[in-house]
């Protein structure tokens, strides 16, 4: 082999990548790196969205279960209960509770504006209910003994995107006694990030249902009095609410919800929202209707 041939072979072995090959390799590397970064970003966004939806779902289940358990007691009054405080005429009180399971404005001598209200133009509603119990929705005994039961009134409403409640001694509201204990009536928050709260009321006519106590229709709070004047009784509630995720994540399309009788509702931003709805039979009122047919 000649010297020149040997030199050519050595040059071929020592030669590196060409500029074109380097540029192609770099371009392919950038494409792969970009794809990996995109997958990582997508996974992060998906994880945040899943966490937000899971948190919202959990909040919704919590508040629906809580409201259901509390609403099942609406209209309860057992004047034979040995724990019932007997400082007032319990026969008269029994009749009052049975006739006012859902409280409307102007029913009490004190706080005449307290009552269930239909929110204007899709705004959140206010729900006020009454029953016999040993503590209000805040967990306060309102001056009674811990084992005593009394006539209590609970109010539920939305303020500053928080679902709140406050409780009252019904005897105080009726002007039968002074306020005691935690009767300052300060509200407490039972769930944050609630942007809407809607309620409709299932009514029945004792004569037309033949003891079945099935709601014949659902009405809004501003129609309850007229229904009662026509012999109707509230025996069920439908509750719907919208909960916002506790997260800064947004979705591309602003969500829209149809809550009970209201027109479509859209929140103010593109955050993650979820709606919840439940129908609750007021079993105490249902039994009351059955017993009077």
Secondary structure by P-SEA (a helix, b strand, c coil): ccaaaaaaaaaaaaccccaaaaaaaaaaaaaaaaaaaaaaaaaaaaaaaaaaaaaaaaaaaaaaaaaaaaaaacccccccccccccccaaaaaaaaaaaccccccccccccccccbbbbccccbbbbbbbbbccccccccccccccccccbbbbbbbbcccccbbbbbccccccccccccccccbbbbbccccccbbbbbbbbbbcccccccccccccccccaaaaaaaacccccbbbbbbcccccccccccbbbbbbcccccccccccccbbbbbbbcccaaaaaaaaaaac
